[in-house]
Amino acid sequence: DNPKQVRMGGYQQLVRGDVMRGKFRNSLESPEPFVPNEPTHVKFTMPDIYHCFRSGHRIAVQVQSSWFPLVDRNPQQFIDIYSAQASDFQQATQRVYRSASSPSQLKVWVLP
């Protein structure tokens, strides 16, 4: 547990954030739509920043389809974002699968 009486207990800090449009997961030249409710392999590498995670620290990973207002809004459809109309924007649910048939992993380099 993260005790509340400890200074910064429950504190979260963004260590690294980046954007990768899912439709470009295999190629920047040939975007591909996701198929709803179908597990899809997505490999994403974030540049290292040599952050020190100390004993007791926990790592959280967020997967989201929009980082507005830092990045332009996502209509959640396989359309050109820049020509999307207000009526094109819709809600979406993102899933990270974690089962024997659809495993997920996070690789973290550890320095000695």
C-alpha positions in Angstrom: 0.0 0.0 0.0 0.9 3.6 -0.4 0.4 5.2 3.0 -1.4 8.5 3.0 0.6 9.9 5.9 3.9 9.7 3.9 4.6 12.8 1.9 3.7 12.3 -1.7 1.7 9.1 -0.8 -0.5 8.3 -3.7 1.4 10.7 -6.0 1.5 10.0 -9.7 4.1 11.5 -12.1 4.3 11.3 -15.8 7.7 9.8 -16.5 7.3 9.4 -20.3 4.4 10.2 -22.6 4.2 9.8 -26.4 1.6 9.5 -29.1 1.3 6.8 -31.7 -1.8 6.7 -33.9 -3.1 3.1 -33.9 -4.0 3.2 -37.5 -0.3 3.7 -38.3 0.8 0.7 -36.1 2.3 -1.2 -39.1 3.1 1.5 -41.6 3.0 5.3 -41.9 2.2 4.9 -45.6 -0.7 2.4 -45.3 -3.0 3.1 -42.3 -5.1 0.2 -41.1 -8.3 0.3 -39.1 -8.7 -1.7 -35.9 -11.5 -4.4 -36.0 -13.7 -3.8 -32.9 -13.4 -6.5 -30.2 -10.6 -8.3 -32.1 -7.2 -8.5 -30.2 -4.6 -6.8 -32.4 -0.8 -7.0 -31.8 0.6 -3.5 -31.4 4.3 -3.0 -30.7 5.3 0.4 -29.4 8.7 1.5 -28.2 9.1 4.6 -26.1 12.5 6.3 -26.0 14.4 5.7 -22.7 15.0 8.5 -20.3 17.0 6.6 -17.7 14.4 7.2 -14.9 15.2 5.6 -11.6 12.3 3.6 -10.1 13.1 3.0 -6.5 12.1 0.1 -4.3 8.3 0.4 -3.6 7.6 2.4 -6.7 4.8 1.2 -9.0 4.6 1.6 -12.7 1.3 2.5 -14.4 0.7 2.4 -18.2 -2.1 4.3 -19.7 -3.5 3.4 -23.2 -6.0 6.0 -24.5 -7.3 7.1 -27.8 -7.1 10.8 -27.2 -4.8 13.2 -25.4 -6.8 16.3 -26.0 -5.9 19.2 -25.6 -2.2 18.2 -25.9 -2.8 16.4 -29.2 -5.7 16.9 -31.6 -9.0 15.2 -30.9 -9.6 11.7 -32.2 -12.9 11.0 -33.9 -12.6 7.3 -33.0 -13.3 6.4 -36.6 -11.1 5.5 -39.6 -11.5 8.9 -41.2 -9.2 11.9 -41.9 -9.0 13.7 -38.6 -8.4 17.1 -40.2 -11.5 17.0 -42.2 -13.7 15.4 -39.5 -17.0 17.2 -38.7 -18.3 17.6 -35.2 -20.8 14.9 -35.8 -18.0 12.4 -36.7 -16.7 12.3 -33.2 -17.9 9.5 -31.0 -17.0 7.7 -27.8 -14.8 4.6 -27.8 -13.6 2.0 -25.4 -9.9 0.8 -25.4 -9.0 -2.7 -24.2 -5.7 -4.2 -23.3 -6.1 -8.0 -23.4 -4.2 -10.1 -20.9 -5.0 -13.8 -21.3 -3.1 -16.9 -22.3 -4.4 -16.5 -25.9 -4.0 -12.8 -26.0 -1.1 -11.9 -23.7 0.2 -8.4 -23.1 3.7 -7.4 -21.8 5.7 -4.4 -20.8 9.5 -4.7 -21.2 11.6 -2.5 -19.0 15.4 -2.3 -19.2 17.1 -2.7 -15.8 20.6 -1.3 -15.3 23.0 -3.1 -12.9 
